[in-house]
Amino acid sequence: MTGSGRVMLLPMQERDLDEVLALEQASFTEPWTRKMFLGELRGNGFAVNVVARAGETGALMGYIMFWVVFEELHLMNLAVRPEARRRGLGTDLVRHALAVGTERGVRTVLLEVRASNLAALALYEGLGFARKCVRKGYYDHPREDAVIMTFFTEKGGATMLNEDPAILEVIRRESSEFKTLEETHHRLEDQLGELHKLHFLTAEEEQLKKRIQFDKLATKDKMAALVRNFKQSRSLAAGPSS
Ligand SMILES: CC(C)(COP(=O)(O)OP(=O)(O)OC[C@H]1O[C@@H](n2cnc3c(N)ncnc32)[C@H](O)[C@@H]1OP(=O)(O)O)[C@@H](O)C(=O)NCCC(=O)NCCS
């Protein structure tokens, strides 16, 4: 149950998909296909997919879909039934995702949103998300920029990428594993960049994009672990400060 009346949050099932697809099509100019939803439900161990229903068997009110990959949470999809909007359900769904993420140790939450989607931008900003950067011409139908937004959980904030460059330089010199991981990370980033340039992604390219995103996050997570170990070993070697 959420703060928005008798609405229940339940795991999304395949039997929800007819209603979910109808809401998806009513909500987006480039809606996900059934195949894409099935991919999240069947083939993605990182995905958390939640529907909001008016009571356990009542009408579908909305849904949220996100990935929890190591220390990052990626918000993938969110919609609220048009008649039920502006009553706090969208906020409740995102808060639910943040709560699940925090429980699983997430530090950083990321999402992308159309630059013209003022409703969603206001919702996310109201929850404390910040605009990180703009990805030019990211969306099609219509062609539009994506705003990338981030949120740091209370645990988080110190992601590897924010690490002191001087420390990274020392680790690079001392750890060939770190150097290789960093090169892999750059290569995956370039591959993603190439996919982002395409105006339209086929279902196969969408899958490829997901795989690259997984690999990129896994690589980053290993790099972060190496940084943590490095800092720990240095502080142990330095001995207690008092
Ligand atoms: C974006 C969306 C999920 C918001 O759901 P919602 O249940 O209406 O959101 P909430 O009621 O929790 O709204 C929270 C805040 O967001 C902002 N907001 C929401 N809708 C807004 C609108 N149409 N215009 C301006 N601000 C809006 C407001 O600040 C609102 O707080 P307020 O009502 O106290 O002023 C919903 O509009 C939707 O499904 N849109 C289509 C799909 C979509 O754009 N999904 C997001 C993809 S990134």
The ligand as an SDF file (V2000), in Angstrom:
LIG
                    3D

 48 50  0  0  0  0  0  0  0  0999 V2000
    5.5510   11.5310  -15.1150 C   0  0  0  0  0  0  0  0  0  0  0  0
    4.4210   10.7730  -14.4090 C   0  0  0  0  0  0  0  0  0  0  0  0
    4.8920    9.3590  -14.0960 C   0  0  0  0  0  0  0  0  0  0  0  0
    4.0820   11.5040  -13.0960 C   0  0  0  0  0  0  0  0  0  0  0  0
    3.1710   10.7180  -12.3590 O   0  0  0  0  0  0  0  0  0  0  0  0
    2.1790   11.3800  -11.2740 P   0  0  0  0  0  0  0  0  0  0  0  0
    1.5600   10.2980  -10.4990 O   0  0  0  0  0  0  0  0  0  0  0  0
    1.2790   12.3470  -11.9590 O   0  0  0  0  0  0  0  0  0  0  0  0
    3.2240   12.2000  -10.3910 O   0  0  0  0  0  0  0  0  0  0  0  0
    2.9740   12.8590   -8.9590 P   0  0  0  0  0  0  0  0  0  0  0  0
    1.5090   13.0450   -8.7220 O   0  0  0  0  0  0  0  0  0  0  0  0
    3.7230   12.0750   -7.9620 O   0  0  0  0  0  0  0  0  0  0  0  0
    3.6540   14.2800   -9.1790 O   0  0  0  0  0  0  0  0  0  0  0  0
    4.7540   14.7000   -8.3930 C   0  0  0  0  0  0  0  0  0  0  0  0
    5.1810   16.0850   -8.8160 C   0  0  0  0  0  0  0  0  0  0  0  0
    5.6740   16.0460  -10.1580 O   0  0  0  0  0  0  0  0  0  0  0  0
    5.3220   17.2650  -10.8190 C   0  0  0  0  0  0  0  0  0  0  0  0
    4.3640   16.9990  -11.8820 N   0  0  0  0  0  0  0  0  0  0  0  0
    3.6890   15.8560  -12.1420 C   0  0  0  0  0  0  0  0  0  0  0  0
    2.9200   15.9950  -13.2390 N   0  0  0  0  0  0  0  0  0  0  0  0
    3.1220   17.2500  -13.6730 C   0  0  0  0  0  0  0  0  0  0  0  0
    2.6180   17.9920  -14.7770 C   0  0  0  0  0  0  0  0  0  0  0  0
    1.7500   17.4450  -15.6390 N   0  0  0  0  0  0  0  0  0  0  0  0
    3.0530   19.2470  -14.9440 N   0  0  0  0  0  0  0  0  0  0  0  0
    3.9220   19.8110  -14.0870 C   0  0  0  0  0  0  0  0  0  0  0  0
    4.4350   19.1600  -13.0050 N   0  0  0  0  0  0  0  0  0  0  0  0
    4.0370   17.9060  -12.8150 C   0  0  0  0  0  0  0  0  0  0  0  0
    4.6840   18.1430   -9.7770 C   0  0  0  0  0  0  0  0  0  0  0  0
    5.7160   18.8610   -9.1460 O   0  0  0  0  0  0  0  0  0  0  0  0
    4.0870   17.1130   -8.8550 C   0  0  0  0  0  0  0  0  0  0  0  0
    3.8640   17.5910   -7.5620 O   0  0  0  0  0  0  0  0  0  0  0  0
    2.4850   18.3810   -7.2740 P   0  0  0  0  0  0  0  0  0  0  0  0
    1.3780   17.5690   -7.8340 O   0  0  0  0  0  0  0  0  0  0  0  0
    2.4740   18.4310   -5.7680 O   0  0  0  0  0  0  0  0  0  0  0  0
    2.6270   19.7090   -7.9250 O   0  0  0  0  0  0  0  0  0  0  0  0
    3.1410   10.7570  -15.2880 C   0  0  0  0  0  0  0  0  0  0  0  0
    2.8440   12.0750  -15.7060 O   0  0  0  0  0  0  0  0  0  0  0  0
    3.2470    9.8700  -16.5080 C   0  0  0  0  0  0  0  0  0  0  0  0
    2.9580    8.6620  -16.4680 O   0  0  0  0  0  0  0  0  0  0  0  0
    3.6650   10.4540  -17.6540 N   0  0  0  0  0  0  0  0  0  0  0  0
    3.8220    9.7160  -18.9160 C   0  0  0  0  0  0  0  0  0  0  0  0
    4.9920    8.7530  -18.8430 C   0  0  0  0  0  0  0  0  0  0  0  0
    6.2780    9.4420  -18.4560 C   0  0  0  0  0  0  0  0  0  0  0  0
    6.5630   10.5580  -18.8780 O   0  0  0  0  0  0  0  0  0  0  0  0
    7.0730    8.7520  -17.6210 N   0  0  0  0  0  0  0  0  0  0  0  0
    8.3500    9.2330  -17.1610 C   0  0  0  0  0  0  0  0  0  0  0  0
    9.4140    8.8300  -18.1020 C   0  0  0  0  0  0  0  0  0  0  0  0
   11.0060    9.4260  -17.5970 S   0  0  0  0  0  0  0  0  0  0  0  0
  1  2  1  0
  2  3  1  0
  2  4  1  0
  2 36  1  0
  4  5  1  0
  5  6  1  0
  6  7  2  0
  6  8  1  0
  6  9  1  0
  9 10  1  0
 10 11  2  0
 10 12  1  0
 10 13  1  0
 13 14  1  0
 14 15  1  0
 15 16  1  0
 15 30  1  0
 16 17  1  0
 17 18  1  0
 17 28  1  0
 18 19  1  0
 18 27  1  0
 19 20  2  0
 20 21  1  0
 21 22  1  0
 21 27  2  0
 22 23  1  0
 22 24  2  0
 24 25  1  0
 25 26  2  0
 26 27  1  0
 28 29  1  0
 28 30  1  0
 30 31  1  0
 31 32  1  0
 32 33  2  0
 32 34  1  0
 32 35  1  0
 36 37  1  0
 36 38  1  0
 38 39  2  0
 38 40  1  0
 40 41  1  0
 41 42  1  0
 42 43  1  0
 43 44  2  0
 43 45  1  0
 45 46  1  0
 46 47  1  0
 47 48  1  0
M  END
$$$$
